[in-house]
Amino acid sequence: METTTVISFKQQIKQGIPNELPSIKTYETTINHAPKRKEILSDEEKKLALRNALRYFKPEQHEVLAKEFLTELNDYGRIYMYRFRPDYEMRARPIKEYPGKCKQAKAIMLMIQNNLDYAVAQHPHELITYGGNGAVFSNWAQYLLTMKYLSEMTDKQTLVMYSGHPMGLFPSHKDAPRVVVTNGMMIPNYSKQDDWEKFNALGVTQYGQMTAGSYMYIGPQGIVHGTTITVLNAFRKIGKEPQGNLFVTSGLGGMSGAQPKAGNIAGCVTVCAEVNPKITQVRLDQGWIDEKITDLDELVTRVNQAKENKETVSIAFLGNIVDVWEKFDQENVHIDLGSDQTSLHNPWAGGYYPADISFEDANEMMANEPELFKEKVQETLRRHAKAINQHTAKGTYFFDYGNAFLLEASRAGADVMSENPTIGKEFKYPSYVQDIMGPMCFDYGFGPFRWVCASGKPEDLAKTDAIACKVLEKLKKESPEEIQQQMTDNIQWIKGAQENKLVVGSQARILYADAEGRMKIAKAFNKAIKKGKIGTVVLGRDHHDVSGTDSPYRETSNIYDGSRFTADMAIHNVIGDSFRGATWVSIHNGGGVGWGEVINGGFGMVLDGSKDAGRRLESMLFWDVNNGIARRNWARNEGAIFAIERAMKSEPSLKVTVPNLVDDKLLANL
Ligand SMILES: NC(=O)c1ccc[n+]([C@@H]2O[C@H](COP(=O)([O-])OP(=O)(O)OC[C@H]3O[C@@H](n4cnc5c(N)ncnc54)[C@H](O)[C@@H]3O)[C@@H](O)[C@H]2O)c1
C-alpha cells in the first residue's frame, strides 16, 4: 500500500526545495497567467538558461528536469519550475504561524506570501504580483529557498537577494537589515527592454516593479488612496465638482483597478476600459466596479443617463480604450477628466493591446509575430492620442498617469509633443506628478505610508486606524495653512477606510502622511504594541513616494533643474534607510514606467513594541522623507523649500543646503 506523508506548513517552509521531486502540476486554466514571452534566446543561450535553472537541484534530478524546463522555456518563454509550486494555500498567515528564530524574518515571510496570494497577485503561478511582469521571484525554487533561509535566520544575519535569487545568509548585526534586495540592477548600457527579455529568460535578473519585488504590495488599496487624491485634486484643478462629471480611463489590472473605486470615493461617473475579460470579471466580483458593458452604444446611453442623474457609478467597458475615446468624440459625450493606466511601461509584452484585434489574437501575435505586434501597438497609440486631442480641444483635462503613455506615444510618432516646449515640459499634457501629486504632496513630504497588522486580525487594523486618525487630528490643529488640505483629505480617508472595505489579502492600510505624521503614527503604534493593545505591525511605503524614486516622467517629473535624469536620490535613500534601522530594503531598476527608465527603492520595518524599534523608526522615517524634500528643495520647488525649512526648525541637527533663486529678468537680458 502506498503511503503519503503529509507534512505541516511549517515543515514545508523549513524543508525548502524538497529532496524528492514533487509530482507534476497541471496548468490551471481558471487563473490568470502571464502571457507567453517572446522567443529571445538562441539555442546556445537556451542551454545556458537550463544550466542556470538546474543549479538549484541535485544532479540525479537533472535529466527529468532539463526536459521539463526546456518545454516551459519553449511554451512560455521562461522557466517557472511549475512543479515546485507548493501545495499549501498561498496567503499571508498570522505571524505566529510561521516557523523561525526571529520575528523580523517571520514578518518578511508573511509579506512575501501576501504578494503571491491568488486574491492579490496578477499572475500568481508565474510569481508576478502586478504590472504584467512585476516579479517577486523568477521561479519557484527561488521562493522555496528564500522561505527556508528566512525560517533559519537569526537577528544577527542578513539575507542577500540578487533579483529574486537568494544568494545566502551573511553574518551581520541586530541593527542591520534582515534582507537586502536588489532587482534588475544592470550595467546601464544593458537596460533596454529586450535586455530584460533576454536576461530574465536566462534566469539572471528580474523586473521587480516597485512593491512586487520588495514584498510590500498590499493589493489595489495601496493605490486607491493616491488615485483618490489625484482624481479629487484634478477636479479641484478644473474647478468642477466630481458629481455628474465624467472620468474616462483604462486598465483594471493590479494598480489600474483602483481607478473606478477612487472615482466612486470622489463621487464622479467613471468609465474604465479593459480588454481582458477575466480581469474585468475579477474586479466586478470584488466590487471594485459597479457595472460591466460590452456594447459601445449601450455605454453612451448609460453614461449620459448617469451624468444626467449625477450618479456615483463606475462602469467597466470590456474592450479597447481607443474605441471609447473615439465613440465619445463621435457622440459628443463630454469627458471632464481623462487619463490612461494601461501598462505602457511594458508595451510589447502584454501591457498595451492594439485596437481591432481580439484579445486572444493579440496574445498570439505578441508571441509569434512580435514585429507586427509592435507595429499594431504603435498604430493604436497614434489613434489613441488623436482621439484624446479631439477631446482636449473641447475642454477635457487629460493627464499622463505614470504609465509611460506620453513617452511611448511620442516614440510611436503620435501627436503628443508640445508646440512650445520648455525644459521638463516637452509634452502637450502634464503628468499627474507635474500638476498634482508633486506640488501638492511630494514636495511637502506627503506620500503613501502604509502598515500591515501581522496578527492578521481585522480588530488590530481597526485599532490602528483609530490611532492614526487621532494622531492626524492632533497634528492638523498645529499644521500650517500650506498642508491643511492634505491633512483634511487624509483624516477623511482614514475615517472612511473601514466602510470602503479596502482590504484584499493582508490586514493593511495606506495613508498619505508627511515625515512628522509618519513618525508620530509609528511611535503611537509601537506604544500600543508594548502595552499589548495590538500585535506586531509592519511599516512600509510604496516606492512611488517623496524620496524613493528617481523617474523623470513620473515621480521626479516636477524637477526642473535638469537633475530628473539622475538617480542619486533613490540610491542615497536606500543606503540611508539600511543603516538607520530598516528591517529590509530594496532597490530596483524599472518599476512603473519601465526597465531602464527609473530607479526606485523601498523598505519594510517591523515594530514589536521594543525600545530598539522606537529608536529605529525615528531615525529612519525622518531620513526617508527628508532626503527627498532636501533634493526637491535644491531643485527650487517652492513647497519643498518651505517643508525643509520647517524640518530644520524641528530638528536642529538637520542642516540642508538651500538654493538661492535667480531673478529671471537677469537671465533674460544676457
Ligand atoms: N499613477 C500611479 O500612481 C501608478 C501607480 C501604479 C502603476 N502605474 C502604472 O500604471 C500602469 C498600470 O499598472 P497595473 O499594475 O494596473 O498594470 P496591469 O498590467 O495589471 O494592468 C493594465 C491593464 O490594462 C489593460 N489594457 C492594456 N491595453 C489596453 C487597451 N488598449 N484597452 C483597454 N485595456 C487595456 C490590460 O489588459 C491590463 O489589465 C503601469 O504602467 C504602472 O506602472 C501608475
The ligand as a Gaussian input file, in Angstrom:
#p B3LYP/6-31G(d) Opt

LIG

0 1
 N       -0.026000      56.645000     -11.329000
 C        0.242000      55.780000     -10.425000
 O        0.171000      56.043000      -9.236000
 C        0.601000      54.438000     -10.850000
 C        0.699000      53.512000      -9.871000
 C        0.939000      52.239000     -10.234000
 C        1.086000      51.903000     -11.533000
 N        1.072000      52.818000     -12.500000
 C        1.290000      52.431000     -13.880000
 O        0.022000      52.158000     -14.469000
 C        0.139000      51.066000     -15.339000
 C       -0.852000      50.007000     -14.983000
 O       -0.462000      49.301000     -13.819000
 P       -1.163000      47.939000     -13.416000
 O       -0.415000      47.411000     -12.262000
 O       -2.623000      48.126000     -13.286000
 O       -0.859000      47.062000     -14.695000
 P       -1.664000      45.812000     -15.243000
 O       -0.845000      45.282000     -16.365000
 O       -2.035000      44.945000     -14.116000
 O       -2.991000      46.447000     -15.818000
 C       -3.101000      47.132000     -17.045000
 C       -4.385000      46.673000     -17.706000
 O       -4.589000      47.396000     -18.913000
 C       -5.261000      46.524000     -19.816000
 N       -5.078000      47.047000     -21.174000
 C       -3.950000      47.062000     -21.904000
 N       -4.154000      47.655000     -23.079000
 C       -5.447000      48.032000     -23.113000
 C       -6.231000      48.736000     -24.058000
 N       -5.723000      49.181000     -25.198000
 N       -7.529000      48.972000     -23.747000
 C       -8.067000      48.546000     -22.568000
 N       -7.350000      47.881000     -21.640000
 C       -6.053000      47.637000     -21.890000
 C       -4.586000      45.192000     -19.595000
 O       -5.368000      44.120000     -20.023000
 C       -4.347000      45.192000     -18.088000
 O       -5.344000      44.520000     -17.374000
 C        1.586000      50.592000     -15.260000
 O        2.348000      51.130000     -16.313000
 C        2.024000      51.114000     -13.959000
 O        3.401000      51.276000     -13.884000
 C        0.793000      54.088000     -12.176000

